[in-house]
Amino acid sequence: MKICWVQTLFIAVVIILGTGQLLSACGQKGPLYLPDDTPKPAKKAEKK
């Protein structure tokens, strides 16, 4: 069975668009940074 060049072009476009969607749709917004290793101590609530 011979594959038509249109089918090859269609498959290539689908792969390129799908890869672009995967790379751009990570959902991370804002600056990318690693958080500090030591967490800040939580403030204790004072009792009255």
PDBQT receptor file of N, H, CA, C and O in Angstrom, charges set to zero:
ATOM      1  N   MET A   1       0.843  -1.178   0.000  1.00  0.00    +0.000 N 
ATOM      2  CA  MET A   1       0.000   0.000   0.000  1.00  0.00    +0.000 C 
ATOM      3  C   MET A   1       0.889   1.242   0.000  1.00  0.00    +0.000 C 
ATOM      4  O   MET A   1       1.771   1.384   0.847  1.00  0.00    +0.000 OA
ATOM      5  N   LYS A   2       0.657   2.107  -0.924  1.00  0.00    +0.000 N 
ATOM      6  H   LYS A   2      -0.060   1.991  -1.612  1.00  0.00    +0.000 HD
ATOM      7  CA  LYS A   2       1.446   3.323  -1.051  1.00  0.00    +0.000 C 
ATOM      8  C   LYS A   2       0.806   4.435  -0.230  1.00  0.00    +0.000 C 
ATOM      9  O   LYS A   2      -0.408   4.633  -0.277  1.00  0.00    +0.000 OA
ATOM     10  N   ILE A   3       1.638   5.164   0.527  1.00  0.00    +0.000 N 
ATOM     11  H   ILE A   3       2.624   5.003   0.565  1.00  0.00    +0.000 HD
ATOM     12  CA  ILE A   3       1.133   6.276   1.341  1.00  0.00    +0.000 C 
ATOM     13  C   ILE A   3       1.234   7.556   0.516  1.00  0.00    +0.000 C 
ATOM     14  O   ILE A   3       2.286   7.880  -0.035  1.00  0.00    +0.000 OA
ATOM     15  N   CYS A   4       0.140   8.259   0.447  1.00  0.00    +0.000 N 
ATOM     16  H   CYS A   4      -0.715   7.997   0.895  1.00  0.00    +0.000 HD
ATOM     17  CA  CYS A   4       0.077   9.504  -0.308  1.00  0.00    +0.000 C 
ATOM     18  C   CYS A   4       0.847  10.604   0.425  1.00  0.00    +0.000 C 
ATOM     19  O   CYS A   4       0.934  10.575   1.653  1.00  0.00    +0.000 OA
ATOM     20  N   TRP A   5       1.402  11.566  -0.298  1.00  0.00    +0.000 N 
ATOM     21  H   TRP A   5       1.331  11.590  -1.295  1.00  0.00    +0.000 HD
ATOM     22  CA  TRP A   5       2.168  12.635   0.331  1.00  0.00    +0.000 C 
ATOM     23  C   TRP A   5       1.273  13.522   1.185  1.00  0.00    +0.000 C 
ATOM     24  O   TRP A   5       1.749  14.151   2.129  1.00  0.00    +0.000 OA
ATOM     25  N   VAL A   6       0.003  13.580   0.873  1.00  0.00    +0.000 N 
ATOM     26  H   VAL A   6      -0.384  13.068   0.105  1.00  0.00    +0.000 HD
ATOM     27  CA  VAL A   6      -0.932  14.382   1.664  1.00  0.00    +0.000 C 
ATOM     28  C   VAL A   6      -1.107  13.762   3.052  1.00  0.00    +0.000 C 
ATOM     29  O   VAL A   6      -1.186  14.482   4.048  1.00  0.00    +0.000 OA
ATOM     30  N   GLN A   7      -1.166  12.444   3.118  1.00  0.00    +0.000 N 
ATOM     31  H   GLN A   7      -1.102  11.860   2.309  1.00  0.00    +0.000 HD
ATOM     32  CA  GLN A   7      -1.275  11.773   4.405  1.00  0.00    +0.000 C 
ATOM     33  C   GLN A   7      -0.027  12.007   5.252  1.00  0.00    +0.000 C 
ATOM     34  O   GLN A   7      -0.124  12.231   6.458  1.00  0.00    +0.000 OA
ATOM     35  N   THR A   8       1.134  11.955   4.623  1.00  0.00    +0.000 N 
ATOM     36  H   THR A   8       1.212  11.774   3.643  1.00  0.00    +0.000 HD
ATOM     37  CA  THR A   8       2.390  12.202   5.329  1.00  0.00    +0.000 C 
ATOM     38  C   THR A   8       2.434  13.633   5.851  1.00  0.00    +0.000 C 
ATOM     39  O   THR A   8       2.851  13.871   6.984  1.00  0.00    +0.000 OA
ATOM     40  N   LEU A   9       2.008  14.580   5.031  1.00  0.00    +0.000 N 
ATOM     41  H   LEU A   9       1.669  14.387   4.110  1.00  0.00    +0.000 HD
ATOM     42  CA  LEU A   9       1.967  15.986   5.449  1.00  0.00    +0.000 C 
ATOM     43  C   LEU A   9       0.987  16.178   6.600  1.00  0.00    +0.000 C 
ATOM     44  O   LEU A   9       1.281  16.903   7.551  1.00  0.00    +0.000 OA
ATOM     45  N   PHE A  10      -0.169  15.538   6.522  1.00  0.00    +0.000 N 
ATOM     46  H   PHE A  10      -0.408  14.949   5.750  1.00  0.00    +0.000 HD
ATOM     47  CA  PHE A  10      -1.174  15.648   7.592  1.00  0.00    +0.000 C 
ATOM     48  C   PHE A  10      -0.638  15.091   8.900  1.00  0.00    +0.000 C 
ATOM     49  O   PHE A  10      -0.811  15.706   9.952  1.00  0.00    +0.000 OA
ATOM     50  N   ILE A  11       0.006  13.941   8.845  1.00  0.00    +0.000 N 
ATOM     51  H   ILE A  11       0.146  13.442   7.990  1.00  0.00    +0.000 HD
ATOM     52  CA  ILE A  11       0.574  13.334  10.059  1.00  0.00    +0.000 C 
ATOM     53  C   ILE A  11       1.655  14.230  10.646  1.00  0.00    +0.000 C 
ATOM     54  O   ILE A  11       1.728  14.388  11.864  1.00  0.00    +0.000 OA
ATOM     55  N   ALA A  12       2.495  14.818   9.802  1.00  0.00    +0.000 N 
ATOM     56  H   ALA A  12       2.437  14.690   8.812  1.00  0.00    +0.000 HD
ATOM     57  CA  ALA A  12       3.554  15.710  10.270  1.00  0.00    +0.000 C 
ATOM     58  C   ALA A  12       2.966  16.952  10.944  1.00  0.00    +0.000 C 
ATOM     59  O   ALA A  12       3.464  17.384  11.983  1.00  0.00    +0.000 OA
ATOM     60  N   VAL A  13       1.923  17.520  10.370  1.00  0.00    +0.000 N 
ATOM     61  H   VAL A  13       1.518  17.169   9.526  1.00  0.00    +0.000 HD
ATOM     62  CA  VAL A  13       1.287  18.705  10.954  1.00  0.00    +0.000 C 
ATOM     63  C   VAL A  13       0.657  18.357  12.298  1.00  0.00    +0.000 C 
ATOM     64  O   VAL A  13       0.773  19.131  13.247  1.00  0.00    +0.000 OA
ATOM     65  N   VAL A  14       0.001  17.221  12.395  1.00  0.00    +0.000 N 
ATOM     66  H   VAL A  14      -0.093  16.592  11.624  1.00  0.00    +0.000 HD
ATOM     67  CA  VAL A  14      -0.614  16.807  13.655  1.00  0.00    +0.000 C 
ATOM     68  C   VAL A  14       0.452  16.602  14.735  1.00  0.00    +0.000 C 
ATOM     69  O   VAL A  14       0.254  17.004  15.881  1.00  0.00    +0.000 OA
ATOM     70  N   ILE A  15       1.563  15.989  14.381  1.00  0.00    +0.000 N 
ATOM     71  H   ILE A  15       1.724  15.662  13.450  1.00  0.00    +0.000 HD
ATOM     72  CA  ILE A  15       2.642  15.770  15.354  1.00  0.00    +0.000 C 
ATOM     73  C   ILE A  15       3.234  17.098  15.806  1.00  0.00    +0.000 C 
ATOM     74  O   ILE A  15       3.475  17.294  16.998  1.00  0.00    +0.000 OA
ATOM     75  N   ILE A  16       3.470  18.006  14.873  1.00  0.00    +0.000 N 
ATOM     76  H   ILE A  16       3.275  17.847  13.906  1.00  0.00    +0.000 HD
ATOM     77  CA  ILE A  16       4.054  19.311  15.222  1.00  0.00    +0.000 C 
ATOM     78  C   ILE A  16       3.108  20.110  16.106  1.00  0.00    +0.000 C 
ATOM     79  O   ILE A  16       3.540  20.687  17.104  1.00  0.00    +0.000 OA
ATOM     80  N   LEU A  17       1.832  20.153  15.760  1.00  0.00    +0.000 N 
ATOM     81  H   LEU A  17       1.481  19.684  14.950  1.00  0.00    +0.000 HD
ATOM     82  CA  LEU A  17       0.863  20.897  16.570  1.00  0.00    +0.000 C 
ATOM     83  C   LEU A  17       0.667  20.250  17.940  1.00  0.00    +0.000 C 
ATOM     84  O   LEU A  17       0.538  20.954  18.942  1.00  0.00    +0.000 OA
ATOM     85  N   GLY A  18       0.644  18.942  17.993  1.00  0.00    +0.000 N 
ATOM     86  H   GLY A  18       0.749  18.370  17.180  1.00  0.00    +0.000 HD
ATOM     87  CA  GLY A  18       0.494  18.250  19.276  1.00  0.00    +0.000 C 
ATOM     88  C   GLY A  18       1.681  18.485  20.185  1.00  0.00    +0.000 C 
ATOM     89  O   GLY A  18       1.510  18.705  21.384  1.00  0.00    +0.000 OA
ATOM     90  N   THR A  19       2.883  18.442  19.632  1.00  0.00    +0.000 N 
ATOM     91  H   THR A  19       3.022  18.264  18.658  1.00  0.00    +0.000 HD
ATOM     92  CA  THR A  19       4.078  18.700  20.427  1.00  0.00    +0.000 C 
ATOM     93  C   THR A  19       4.082  20.140  20.928  1.00  0.00    +0.000 C 
ATOM     94  O   THR A  19       4.453  20.405  22.071  1.00  0.00    +0.000 OA
ATOM     95  N   GLY A  20       3.672  21.061  20.076  1.00  0.00    +0.000 N 
ATOM     96  H   GLY A  20       3.371  20.847  19.147  1.00  0.00    +0.000 HD
ATOM     97  CA  GLY A  20       3.587  22.465  20.494  1.00  0.00    +0.000 C 
ATOM     98  C   GLY A  20       2.596  22.660  21.631  1.00  0.00    +0.000 C 
ATOM     99  O   GLY A  20       2.855  23.437  22.550  1.00  0.00    +0.000 OA
ATOM    100  N   GLN A  21       1.481  21.974  21.582  1.00  0.00    +0.000 N 
ATOM    101  H   GLN A  21       1.270  21.342  20.835  1.00  0.00    +0.000 HD
ATOM    102  CA  GLN A  21       0.496  22.071  22.659  1.00  0.00    +0.000 C 
ATOM    103  C   GLN A  21       1.039  21.507  23.966  1.00  0.00    +0.000 C 
ATOM    104  O   GLN A  21       0.815  22.084  25.030  1.00  0.00    +0.000 OA
ATOM    105  N   LEU A  22       1.741  20.401  23.897  1.00  0.00    +0.000 N 
ATOM    106  H   LEU A  22       1.923  19.932  23.033  1.00  0.00    +0.000 HD
ATOM    107  CA  LEU A  22       2.302  19.803  25.105  1.00  0.00    +0.000 C 
ATOM    108  C   LEU A  22       3.352  20.702  25.738  1.00  0.00    +0.000 C 
ATOM    109  O   LEU A  22       3.434  20.792  26.963  1.00  0.00    +0.000 OA
ATOM    110  N   LEU A  23       4.148  21.362  24.921  1.00  0.00    +0.000 N 
ATOM    111  H   LEU A  23       4.081  21.289  23.926  1.00  0.00    +0.000 HD
ATOM    112  CA  LEU A  23       5.209  22.212  25.457  1.00  0.00    +0.000 C 
ATOM    113  C   LEU A  23       4.682  23.544  25.981  1.00  0.00    +0.000 C 
ATOM    114  O   LEU A  23       5.243  24.093  26.929  1.00  0.00    +0.000 OA
ATOM    115  N   SER A  24       3.628  24.067  25.390  1.00  0.00    +0.000 N 
ATOM    116  H   SER A  24       3.173  23.620  24.620  1.00  0.00    +0.000 HD
ATOM    117  CA  SER A  24       3.142  25.392  25.790  1.00  0.00    +0.000 C 
ATOM    118  C   SER A  24       2.054  25.331  26.852  1.00  0.00    +0.000 C 
ATOM    119  O   SER A  24       1.739  26.358  27.454  1.00  0.00    +0.000 OA
ATOM    120  N   ALA A  25       1.475  24.177  27.099  1.00  0.00    +0.000 N 
ATOM    121  H   ALA A  25       1.731  23.343  26.610  1.00  0.00    +0.000 HD
ATOM    122  CA  ALA A  25       0.345  24.093  28.009  1.00  0.00    +0.000 C 
ATOM    123  C   ALA A  25       0.734  23.474  29.338  1.00  0.00    +0.000 C 
ATOM    124  O   ALA A  25       0.007  22.636  29.871  1.00  0.00    +0.000 OA
ATOM    125  N   CYS A  26       1.871  23.877  29.878  1.00  0.00    +0.000 N 
ATOM    126  H   CYS A  26       2.462  24.558  29.445  1.00  0.00    +0.000 HD
ATOM    127  CA  CYS A  26       2.312  23.281  31.134  1.00  0.00    +0.000 C 
ATOM    128  C   CYS A  26       1.501  23.806  32.315  1.00  0.00    +0.000 C 
ATOM    129  O   CYS A  26       1.417  23.136  33.344  1.00  0.00    +0.000 OA
ATOM    130  N   GLY A  27       0.897  25.001  32.186  1.00  0.00    +0.000 N 
ATOM    131  H   GLY A  27       0.965  25.545  31.350  1.00  0.00    +0.000 HD
ATOM    132  CA  GLY A  27       0.065  25.536  33.244  1.00  0.00    +0.000 C 
ATOM    133  C   GLY A  27       0.812  26.335  34.280  1.00  0.00    +0.000 C 
ATOM    134  O   GLY A  27       0.180  26.903  35.170  1.00  0.00    +0.000 OA
ATOM    135  N   GLN A  28       2.115  26.410  34.212  1.00  0.00    +0.000 N 
ATOM    136  H   GLN A  28       2.629  25.949  33.488  1.00  0.00    +0.000 HD
ATOM    137  CA  GLN A  28       2.901  27.162  35.182  1.00  0.00    +0.000 C 
ATOM    138  C   GLN A  28       2.872  28.632  34.794  1.00  0.00    +0.000 C 
ATOM    139  O   GLN A  28       3.213  28.992  33.667  1.00  0.00    +0.000 OA
ATOM    140  N   LYS A  29       2.459  29.485  35.740  1.00  0.00    +0.000 N 
ATOM    141  H   LYS A  29       2.182  29.192  36.655  1.00  0.00    +0.000 HD
ATOM    142  CA  LYS A  29       2.429  30.919  35.479  1.00  0.00    +0.000 C 
ATOM    143  C   LYS A  29       3.361  31.604  36.450  1.00  0.00    +0.000 C 
ATOM    144  O   LYS A  29       3.563  31.132  37.569  1.00  0.00    +0.000 OA
ATOM    145  N   GLY A  30       3.917  32.691  36.036  1.00  0.00    +0.000 N 
ATOM    146  H   GLY A  30       3.753  33.075  35.127  1.00  0.00    +0.000 HD
ATOM    147  CA  GLY A  30       4.824  33.437  36.889  1.00  0.00    +0.000 C 
ATOM    148  C   GLY A  30       6.251  32.958  36.732  1.00  0.00    +0.000 C 
ATOM    149  O   GLY A  30       6.538  32.091  35.907  1.00  0.00    +0.000 OA
ATOM    150  N   PRO A  31       7.146  33.523  37.525  1.00  0.00    +0.000 N 
ATOM    151  CA  PRO A  31       8.562  33.155  37.403  1.00  0.00    +0.000 C 
ATOM    152  C   PRO A  31       8.812  31.737  37.898  1.00  0.00    +0.000 C 
ATOM    153  O   PRO A  31       8.181  31.269  38.846  1.00  0.00    +0.000 OA
ATOM    154  N   LEU A  32       9.726  31.081  37.250  1.00  0.00    +0.000 N 
ATOM    155  H   LEU A  32      10.239  31.461  36.480  1.00  0.00    +0.000 HD
ATOM    156  CA  LEU A  32      10.087  29.726  37.642  1.00  0.00    +0.000 C 
ATOM    157  C   LEU A  32      11.303  29.790  38.549  1.00  0.00    +0.000 C 
ATOM    158  O   LEU A  32      12.343  30.318  38.155  1.00  0.00    +0.000 OA
ATOM    159  N   TYR A  33      11.187  29.262  39.749  1.00  0.00    +0.000 N 
ATOM    160  H   TYR A  33      10.343  28.832  40.070  1.00  0.00    +0.000 HD
ATOM    161  CA  TYR A  33      12.302  29.255  40.692  1.00  0.00    +0.000 C 
ATOM    162  C   TYR A  33      12.152  28.077  41.624  1.00  0.00    +0.000 C 
ATOM    163  O   TYR A  33      11.066  27.515  41.766  1.00  0.00    +0.000 OA
ATOM    164  N   LEU A  34      13.250  27.707  42.259  1.00  0.00    +0.000 N 
ATOM    165  H   LEU A  34      14.132  28.163  42.144  1.00  0.00    +0.000 HD
ATOM    166  CA  LEU A  34      13.219  26.638  43.241  1.00  0.00    +0.000 C 
ATOM    167  C   LEU A  34      12.951  27.253  44.612  1.00  0.00    +0.000 C 
ATOM    168  O   LEU A  34      13.605  28.233  44.969  1.00  0.00    +0.000 OA
ATOM    169  N   PRO A  35      12.026  26.723  45.383  1.00  0.00    +0.000 N 
ATOM    170  CA  PRO A  35      11.745  27.274  46.705  1.00  0.00    +0.000 C 
ATOM    171  C   PRO A  35      12.906  27.026  47.671  1.00  0.00    +0.000 C 
ATOM    172  O   PRO A  35      13.721  26.128  47.456  1.00  0.00    +0.000 OA
ATOM    173  N   ASP A  36      12.972  27.830  48.735  1.00  0.00    +0.000 N 
ATOM    174  H   ASP A  36      12.310  28.559  48.910  1.00  0.00    +0.000 HD
ATOM    175  CA  ASP A  36      14.006  27.654  49.749  1.00  0.00    +0.000 C 
ATOM    176  C   ASP A  36      13.863  26.293  50.420  1.00  0.00    +0.000 C 
ATOM    177  O   ASP A  36      12.758  25.768  50.552  1.00  0.00    +0.000 OA
ATOM    178  N   ASP A  37      14.985  25.731  50.839  1.00  0.00    +0.000 N 
ATOM    179  H   ASP A  37      15.883  26.157  50.732  1.00  0.00    +0.000 HD
ATOM    180  CA  ASP A  37      14.963  24.428  51.495  1.00  0.00    +0.000 C 
ATOM    181  C   ASP A  37      14.380  24.506  52.905  1.00  0.00    +0.000 C 
ATOM    182  O   ASP A  37      13.692  23.585  53.344  1.00  0.00    +0.000 OA
ATOM    183  N   THR A  38      14.650  25.595  53.608  1.00  0.00    +0.000 N 
ATOM    184  H   THR A  38      15.209  26.344  53.251  1.00  0.00    +0.000 HD
ATOM    185  CA  THR A  38      14.167  25.714  54.989  1.00  0.00    +0.000 C 
ATOM    186  C   THR A  38      12.849  26.465  55.012  1.00  0.00    +0.000 C 
ATOM    187  O   THR A  38      12.782  27.604  54.551  1.00  0.00    +0.000 OA
ATOM    188  N   PRO A  39      11.804  25.854  55.535  1.00  0.00    +0.000 N 
ATOM    189  CA  PRO A  39      10.520  26.555  55.624  1.00  0.00    +0.000 C 
ATOM    190  C   PRO A  39      10.548  27.589  56.746  1.00  0.00    +0.000 C 
ATOM    191  O   PRO A  39      11.241  27.416  57.749  1.00  0.00    +0.000 OA
ATOM    192  N   LYS A  40       9.793  28.652  56.564  1.00  0.00    +0.000 N 
ATOM    193  H   LYS A  40       9.230  28.793  55.750  1.00  0.00    +0.000 HD
ATOM    194  CA  LYS A  40       9.721  29.691  57.589  1.00  0.00    +0.000 C 
ATOM    195  C   LYS A  40       8.894  29.179  58.764  1.00  0.00    +0.000 C 
ATOM    196  O   LYS A  40       7.894  28.491  58.561  1.00  0.00    +0.000 OA
ATOM    197  N   PRO A  41       9.299  29.505  59.986  1.00  0.00    +0.000 N 
ATOM    198  CA  PRO A  41       8.518  29.045  61.149  1.00  0.00    +0.000 C 
ATOM    199  C   PRO A  41       7.151  29.705  61.168  1.00  0.00    +0.000 C 
ATOM    200  O   PRO A  41       7.008  30.892  60.875  1.00  0.00    +0.000 OA
ATOM    201  N   ALA A  42       6.149  28.908  61.522  1.00  0.00    +0.000 N 
ATOM    202  H   ALA A  42       6.265  27.944  61.760  1.00  0.00    +0.000 HD
ATOM    203  CA  ALA A  42       4.779  29.416  61.570  1.00  0.00    +0.000 C 
ATOM    204  C   ALA A  42       4.575  30.218  62.846  1.00  0.00    +0.000 C 
ATOM    205  O   ALA A  42       5.124  29.890  63.898  1.00  0.00    +0.000 OA
ATOM    206  N   LYS A  43       3.778  31.271  62.736  1.00  0.00    +0.000 N 
ATOM    207  H   LYS A  43       3.332  31.537  61.881  1.00  0.00    +0.000 HD
ATOM    208  CA  LYS A  43       3.472  32.087  63.909  1.00  0.00    +0.000 C 
ATOM    209  C   LYS A  43       2.418  31.369  64.742  1.00  0.00    +0.000 C 
ATOM    210  O   LYS A  43       1.444  30.831  64.216  1.00  0.00    +0.000 OA
ATOM    211  N   LYS A  44       2.636  31.373  66.049  1.00  0.00    +0.000 N 
ATOM    212  H   LYS A  44       3.428  31.810  66.477  1.00  0.00    +0.000 HD
ATOM    213  CA  LYS A  44       1.678  30.730  66.946  1.00  0.00    +0.000 C 
ATOM    214  C   LYS A  44       0.596  31.731  67.320  1.00  0.00    +0.000 C 
ATOM    215  O   LYS A  44       0.874  32.909  67.544  1.00  0.00    +0.000 OA
ATOM    216  N   ALA A  45      -0.622  31.257  67.384  1.00  0.00    +0.000 N 
ATOM    217  H   ALA A  45      -0.848  30.300  67.202  1.00  0.00    +0.000 HD
ATOM    218  CA  ALA A  45      -1.735  32.111  67.768  1.00  0.00    +0.000 C 
ATOM    219  C   ALA A  45      -1.703  32.331  69.279  1.00  0.00    +0.000 C 
ATOM    220  O   ALA A  45      -1.528  31.389  70.052  1.00  0.00    +0.000 OA
ATOM    221  N   GLU A  46      -1.875  33.584  69.685  1.00  0.00    +0.000 N 
ATOM    222  H   GLU A  46      -2.017  34.349  69.057  1.00  0.00    +0.000 HD
ATOM    223  CA  GLU A  46      -1.873  33.899  71.109  1.00  0.00    +0.000 C 
ATOM    224  C   GLU A  46      -3.265  33.676  71.702  1.00  0.00    +0.000 C 
ATOM    225  O   GLU A  46      -4.273  34.037  71.096  1.00  0.00    +0.000 OA
ATOM    226  N   LYS A  47      -3.305  33.080  72.892  1.00  0.00    +0.000 N 
ATOM    227  H   LYS A  47      -2.486  32.787  73.385  1.00  0.00    +0.000 HD
ATOM    228  CA  LYS A  47      -4.574  32.849  73.576  1.00  0.00    +0.000 C 
ATOM    229  C   LYS A  47      -4.874  34.045  74.468  1.00  0.00    +0.000 C 
ATOM    230  O   LYS A  47      -3.966  34.600  75.087  1.00  0.00    +0.000 OA
ATOM    231  N   LYS A  48      -6.137  34.445  74.537  1.00  0.00    +0.000 N 
ATOM    232  H   LYS A  48      -6.874  33.994  74.033  1.00  0.00    +0.000 HD
ATOM    233  CA  LYS A  48      -6.543  35.560  75.397  1.00  0.00    +0.000 C 
ATOM    234  C   LYS A  48      -7.198  35.052  76.657  1.00  0.00    +0.000 C 
ATOM    235  O   LYS A  48      -7.607  35.847  77.503  1.00  0.00    +0.000 OA
TER     236      LYS A  48
